[in-house]
Amino acid sequence: MKEWIPIPGSSKDKILKVALEEFGTKGYKGVNITELATKANMTTGAIYHHFGSKANLYEVIKNEMEQRIVDRMEGVISVFEKPDQGLEAALITSLKFAVEINICKLLSDEATTLRPDKITKYLSGFDTNHHMPISIVIISSWRSILDSISENRITLEQGIKLIEWIFNKSESDF
């Protein structure tokens, strides 16, 4: 069992639930640890006791959400004959999931650590043409779409259309 998985109803569980809501909509920089503690009916001391720092709490949340996204991408891609054929569907499915659980800002946040995130690592595996690492464009576009949705600059439907457009362009241009 993963050590960070809390017992339902415990103080750690309450902190994680509120932290997911806060980081999901505000990103790392937008979250105030004192406000987070208040919303969780906890003290800041309880947060530091369980997680050590705001950055550690954020990493727990971000790692879990990234894994959920990668799991969905893998599931979608597994139904296609060739993995790269399912990439567009995987990005759209993960975009819908991110909107559904309100984690667009979290997933579009710039890295707070030097570790490569799970989504980037997974999508980089689709670079079959070493002279043209297309995943750089796909990853940054996907994150930009997430950020635009989180800032209400575009809708989910517009985000889906953008992903479809990117894949139609990449098929004809590469």
C-alpha positions in Angstrom: 0.0 0.0 0.0 1.2 3.5 -0.8 2.2 5.3 2.4 0.4 8.5 1.4 -3.0 6.8 1.1 -5.0 8.0 4.1 -7.6 6.3 6.2 -11.0 7.6 5.1 -12.2 10.4 7.4 -8.7 10.9 8.9 -7.1 14.3 9.2 -4.7 13.3 6.3 -7.7 12.4 4.2 -9.4 15.7 4.9 -6.3 17.6 4.0 -5.8 15.7 0.7 -9.4 16.3 -0.4 -9.2 20.0 0.2 -5.7 20.2 -1.3 -7.0 18.5 -4.4 -9.7 21.1 -4.7 -7.4 24.0 -4.0 -4.4 22.9 -6.2 -6.8 21.7 -8.9 -8.3 25.1 -9.4 -5.6 27.5 -8.2 -2.3 25.7 -9.0 0.7 25.7 -6.7 1.3 29.5 -6.5 -2.4 30.3 -5.9 -2.8 28.1 -2.8 -2.2 29.6 0.6 -1.4 26.9 3.2 -3.2 28.8 6.0 -6.4 29.1 3.9 -6.1 25.4 2.9 -5.8 24.4 6.6 -8.8 26.5 7.5 -11.0 24.9 4.7 -9.9 21.5 5.9 -10.7 22.4 9.5 -7.1 21.7 10.4 -4.1 23.6 11.6 -1.1 24.4 9.5 0.8 22.3 11.9 -1.3 19.3 10.9 -0.4 19.8 7.3 3.3 20.2 8.0 3.1 17.1 10.3 1.6 14.9 7.6 3.4 16.4 4.5 6.4 18.4 5.7 5.7 21.3 3.4 3.3 22.9 0.9 5.6 21.6 -1.9 5.4 18.0 -0.6 1.6 18.1 -0.3 1.4 19.5 -3.8 3.7 16.7 -5.2 1.5 14.0 -3.6 -1.6 15.5 -5.2 0.1 16.1 -8.6 1.7 12.7 -8.8 -1.6 11.0 -8.1 -3.5 13.0 -10.7 -0.7 12.5 -13.3 -0.9 8.8 -12.7 -4.7 8.8 -13.1 -4.2 10.7 -16.4 -1.6 8.2 -17.6 -3.8 5.3 -16.6 -6.6 6.7 -18.7 -4.3 7.3 -21.7 -2.9 3.8 -21.5 -6.5 2.4 -21.4 -7.6 4.3 -24.4 -4.5 3.6 -26.4 -4.7 -0.1 -25.6 -7.8 -0.5 -27.8 -5.9 0.7 -30.9 -3.9 -1.5 -33.2 -1.0 0.9 -33.2 -0.4 3.0 -30.0 0.2 6.2 -31.9 -3.2 5.9 -33.6 -4.8 6.2 -30.2 -2.9 9.3 -29.0 -5.5 11.8 -30.1 -8.3 9.9 -28.4 -6.1 9.5 -25.3 -5.5 13.2 -25.1 -9.2 14.0 -25.6 -10.2 11.5 -22.9 -7.7 12.8 -20.4 -8.8 16.4 -21.2 -12.4 15.5 -20.5 -11.3 13.8 -17.2 -9.3 16.8 -16.1 -12.3 19.1 -16.7 -14.7 16.6 -15.0 -12.7 16.5 -11.8 -11.5 20.1 -12.0 -7.7 19.6 -12.2 -6.9 21.6 -15.3 -4.9 24.2 -13.4 -3.0 21.5 -11.5 -2.0 19.7 -14.7 -1.1 22.9 -16.5 1.1 24.2 -13.7 4.8 24.6 -14.4 6.9 22.0 -12.6 7.8 22.8 -9.0 10.5 20.1 -8.9 13.2 18.8 -11.3 11.5 15.4 -11.7 10.0 14.7 -15.1 6.3 14.5 -14.7 4.6 11.2 -15.5 2.5 12.6 -18.4 5.5 14.1 -20.2 7.4 10.9 -19.7 4.6 8.8 -21.1 3.9 11.0 -24.1 7.6 11.2 -24.9 7.5 7.5 -25.6 5.5 8.3 -28.8 8.4 10.0 -30.5 9.2 7.5 -33.2 10.9 10.0 -35.4 14.0 11.0 -33.6 14.6 13.9 -36.0 11.2 15.4 -35.1 10.2 14.9 -31.5 6.6 15.8 -32.0 5.7 15.1 -28.3 7.2 18.5 -27.4 4.4 20.2 -29.4 1.7 17.8 -28.2 2.6 18.1 -24.6 2.9 21.9 -24.6 -0.3 22.3 -26.6 -2.2 19.9 -24.3 -1.0 21.8 -21.2 -1.9 25.2 -22.9 -5.4 23.9 -23.6 -5.8 22.8 -20.0 -4.6 26.2 -18.8 -6.9 28.0 -21.2 -9.8 26.0 -19.9 -8.9 26.7 -16.3 -8.8 30.4 -17.0 -12.1 30.2 -18.9 -10.5 31.4 -22.1 -11.8 28.4 -24.0 -14.4 25.7 -23.4 -13.9 22.0 -23.2 -15.4 21.7 -26.7 -13.0 24.2 -28.1 -10.1 22.3 -26.4 -11.2 19.1 -28.1 -11.4 20.8 -31.5 -7.9 22.2 -31.0 -6.5 18.7 -30.3 -8.3 17.3 -33.3 -6.9 20.2 -35.4 -3.3 19.5 -34.1 -3.6 15.9 -35.2 -5.0 16.7 -38.6 -2.2 19.2 -39.2 0.5 16.8 -38.0 -0.8 14.0 -40.2 -0.6 16.2 -43.3 2.6 18.0 -42.5 4.8 15.1 -41.2 
